Amino acid sequence: MPATRALSTVRVTTCGLVAIALLTAFAPASGHQAQAAPAAKACHKARGPFHISGTRVIGANGKTFIPYGITVPGLANADYQPFVPLDEAKIKATATGWCANTVRLQTAPNNLVGENGHVFNRKFLNAVEGEVRTAEKLGLVVVLNAQTEDVGDQPAPTAATATFWKDLAKVYPNDPQLIFDLFNQPRIFMQASCGDNADWSFWRRGGRFNHHAYLGMQALVNDVRKDGARELLWVEGPCFSNSLAGLGSHKIVGGGIVYALQHPRGVHTRAQWYADFGWVIFRHIAPVVDAEWSNYASTKSECWPDAPKAVPAFLLYLHAHGIGLTAFQLKEGLLIRTKSLTDPTHIYTRGKAKWRCKNGLDEGIGQAIMAYYHQHNS
């Protein structure tokens, strides 16, 4: 049991090469034995400290930092300890076989501070520190994400969320390789259709909803800065973070802010991507990152029925506008086909299986992501 609390874009112009890499990743396969991308000669490692200049994140020596990463979710489970060895293996595969420069570690705040923020679990903090240490030794940038969907299911930040970040800020007040992703998929909305002005206002300011008190993102950002953390902050929008279309007058005040989205839905076109998040770049407001994205054979909304065409177009769009990505995740059927952490899924367009949003097929965008990272980070 936890003890009583003990703690008070450089835009690359070689688009032809990008297109060739993506077309290769999506080339029709004759069977399910397509090979993974060849190992890169060298995978670049980003170095902090990081700061923001316009819509770019700048790291050491003035180099633009664009995240190419994988999300690792083991610490977001209530029974997290059995996941730690697998997390460690996934972190190593992320840095090597996937040629990434970033790993996003999802963690459950309740595991550290309890539902009300009144406890402190040193054993869980040790697990977090261990995974961060492994990743940083491999040269990765580490994004720590507060994930409540599996433990607690708080739909928005609470006072306990602020306590969670206060504890981490004491451990990591200014780690040059660390980024804080403050809350995974805020998901309170006032009406059946999410994304109107009231939803964005609640997201920014907080308030009471269904008899519970929630912090606004502005208050959470203020608290994290007051606690001394100087790391970059990823701030995800409301409505499960699917769109930044309503950000407008609800922008967060403060430095070091990157706006994050996840799993864009709806029509998969350049016009829709511009409306959902591209405009934030075009209007020179702030950097943008896709904090979590995947496509795999499933009836879930993560599956795009038009993936064979839309996925390469989406990756090209991200690249053209210097928008980073952390893909989800190294699990069989999602980014990998088998227990091998570097055996990527493919989108098959002929042969035994043709791309469908149907459960049970070993199809996905693993090969496309692997090729994309090898192309841009090596």
N, C-alpha and C positions, 0 to 999 in steps of 0.2 A: 504494500500500500504506500502511496506517496506520503512523504513526511509533511508535517506542518511547514508552512513557507519559511525558507531559510534566507530568502533574498528580499529585502524591502522592495554618316554613309558616304563612304567613298563610292560613287556610282561607276561600276566597271563598264567599259564600252564594248567588251568582247561578247556581245549578246549572241553572236553566231555560235560561239563555243558553248554557251549556256544551253541554247536550244538543242545542239547536237547531243549534249550530255543527257538532257531530259528525254529526248526522242529515243536515245539508246535504252534508257531505263524503262520506257514504255513500249519498246519494240515487241510485236506479237511473239509470244512464246509457244513453242510446239509442245511443251509439257511442263511438269512442275519441278524440273531439275535445273532451272535457269541459275546461272552462277552469280554470286555477289560481285560487287564492284571490286576491281583489283586494289590492293593496299596502296595508299598514297605514299609517295616517296617521303613526304614530311607533312605533318599536320600542324598548322599554325596554332600557337597558344596566345591568347590575348592577355595583356598585362595591364593592371590598374596601377594607381587609382584612376577612377573614371569620373569624368565631368561631362556636362552637356553643353554643346555649342549649337544653337539653333535646333535643328531636327536630327543632329548627329550626337552619338556618344563617343567621346574621345578618351582614349586610354594613354598609357605611357608612351613617351616619345611622340605625342601628337597623332597617334594612329587611330583611325576610326575603328570602333568596335561594333561589329554586327554579330549577335548571338547565333550560333549554329549549335543547337543542343538537343538533349533528350530529357524528358521528365522521368524521374525515378520516384515511385510513390510509397515505398515500404513503410516509412515512418508515419504515414497518415493512417495506419491501421491501429486499432486498439491493442491488439496482440502483436506489437511491432517487432519484438525480439527475434522471432524466427525469420523475419524478412531481412534482417541486417546483412547476413552473408550474401544473399542474392543481390541486395542493393550494392554491396561492394563490388560484386562481379559486374553488375550493370554499369557502374561508374567507370570501371576499367575498360569495358567494351566501348562505352561512349567515347572515351578519349582515344582509343586505338582503332578498332575496326570501323567505327562510324565516323572517324575523323572530325569530331565535334570540338568546339572550344568552350562549351558551356554545359553544365548539368543543372537541372532544376529539381531540387529535393522537396517533395511535398511532406509536410509535417503536421501533425494534429496538435493544436494548442492545448486541448484538454489533456493530452498525455503529459504535458509539462506542468500546467498550472491548474488543472481541474476545470469543471464547468463554470465555476464562479470566480476563478482566479485566486483561490484561497490556499492552494497547496503548491508545493515545489517538488518535482520528481527529478532528483539528481541523476538517477539511472538513465532516464530518457535524455536528459541533456548530454550525458556522456555519449549516447548513441548518435545524437546529432553532431557533436563535436568530432566523433570518429569518422563519420561519413564526409564531413567537410574537410577534415584533414586528408583523407584518402584522395578526394577530388583535387584539392589544391596541390598535393604532391605530384599529381599527374599533369599539373599545369592548367587545370580547368578553372573557368570562372564558375562560381557557385551561386545559384539563386535559391534562397530559402523561401518557401511558400507556406502560408498558413492555410491548411486545407481542413474544412470542417464537415465535409459531406459524409465521411465514413465514421467519424467520432464526434458526437454532439449535434451535428446537423444544424448549427446556427446558420441562418440564411444571410446574415450580415455581421459586421464586426460588433463585438460587445466589449464591456469593460475588461473581461477576461482576455480578449484578443490584445488589448493594450498592455495588459500585464505580461502576456507572452512575449511581446516585442520588447518590453522593458527589460525582461530577463536576458533576452538575446543581445540587446544593446549593451548590457554590462559585460558580456563575454566578447562581443564583436563591436566595439564602438567605432572602429574605423579600419576594417579589414579591406585592403585594396582589391582583393579578388572576390568580394562578396556583394550580392545584391539582395535586397529584401522585397519579395513579392507579397504585399501586405494582406491580401485576402482573396482566396480562390473563389471565383464565380459568385459575386454578390447576387442575390436572387430574390429580393423583396420587390414586389410590384403591386401597384394599387388596383389595377384592373386586369381583365383577362389578357389584353394585349399589352405587352410591356414595352416601355421605351418612351413614354410621353414625358412632359415637363415635370409632372408630379413625381415620377419614378426617379428622374435625375436629381430633383431637389432633395428627395429623401436620401438618396445615395450620398449626396454631398454633405447634407446637414444632419442626418440621422433623426431619431425620434422614437416614438412608441408605435409598435405594430403587434396586433394580437396579444396585447397586454405585456409585451416584453420591450425593454429599452435597448436601442441599438445606436452605436456610434456612427456618425457620418465619416466619410473618407477624409474630409478635411481635418476633423478632430484627431483621427488616427495618425495622419501624417504629422500634425502638430505635436502629438504625444511622442512619436518616435524621434523627432528632431529634438524635443525637449529632453529626452532621455539620453541624448548624446550621440546617437547613431548618425554617421556621416555618409553611409553607403547610398548608392543609387536606390530609388524606390520604384518598383513597378506597381502601378495602380490600375486595377481591372475595373471595367465599367459595370453597370447594373445589367439585369436581364441575362444572367449567366455569362456575361462578358462577350456576347455574340456580336456586338456592334458598338461603335463610338459615335453613331450618327447624332445623338442628342447632347453631346458634350457641351457645345455652344457656350452659353453663359455660366456653365457649371464647372468650369475648369478649376483644378486644385491650385491654390496659392502656395508657393514655396519652390525651392530649388531642387534639382536632382530628380525630377519626375519624368518617368517614361510611362505612357499610357499603353495598357495591354488589353488585347482581346483574345477570345478563344473560339475555335470551331465556327467560323463564319457560316451562316446558313442562308437559305433562300436562293435567289437566282445567282448563279456563279458566273458573273461577267465583270469586265473591267469597270463598267459603269456602277455596278452594285458595290464592288470593292471600294471604289472611290467614295461612294455615299456612306459606306459603313466605317471606313477608317482611313482611306487614302487622303481625304481632304485635310486631315490633321497634319500630314506632311506637306501637302501642296500649299497650305495656308501658313506654313512656317510656325506652327504652334508648339510642337514638341516631338520628340522621337516616339515611335510606335513599335511594338513587338507583338507577334502572335505567340502568346505565352504557352499555348497548348493546342495542338492540331494533329489530326490523323484522318485517315480514311481506310476503312476495312470492311470486308463483307459482313454486313450486319443489318438488322432492321432498325438499328438506332440512328439518330439524326446525324451522327458523325459520318455516315456513309452518304456520299454524293452519287446519285444515279448516273450523272454525266462525268464521273471521275476520269475515265480515260482521256477526255479532252480538257476537262476543267482543272484537274490537278496540275498538269504541266503549265497551263496558263497561269494558275495561281502562283506557282513557284517563280515563274518569270516575272510576275507582277511584284512580288516581294523583293526579288533581286533588283529590279529596275529602280525601286524607290528606297533601297537601303533598309528594309524592314526585316528584323531578325525573327527567328522561329525556334521554339523548342517542341519537338515532336513527342507524341504520346503513343505508346511506351513500348519497352522491350518485353513484350508478352506474346505468347503464341497466339496467332490469329490477328494480332494488331500490326506491329512492325516486324515481327519475326515469325517464321513458319514452324520452327522446331524449338527444342530447348537450347539449341545453339544461339547465343546472343548476337551472332553476326551472320545469321542465315535469314536474309530479309524476305519479306513477302513481296509478291509481284501482282500487278494488275494484268491479268491475262485477257487477251482480246480474241483468242481463238483456241481451239483445242478442247481439252477436257472440260474446261469451265470458261464461261464468258462473264465479264464483270456484272454482278448483280448485287443489290442491297438485300442479301439473304444470308441468314445465319448458317454457319457451318462450313463455308468455303475458306480455304487457306489463301485468301487473296488480300492484298493491302498495298500500301504505298511505301513499304520499307525500302525496296530497291530504289525508288525515285528519291527518297530522302537521302539514302546513302550516296547515290550519285551526285546529288545536289551539294552535300557537304564536302565530298571529295573534290568536286569541281571548284568550290569557292574557298575552301579552307586548307588547301594544300598547294 
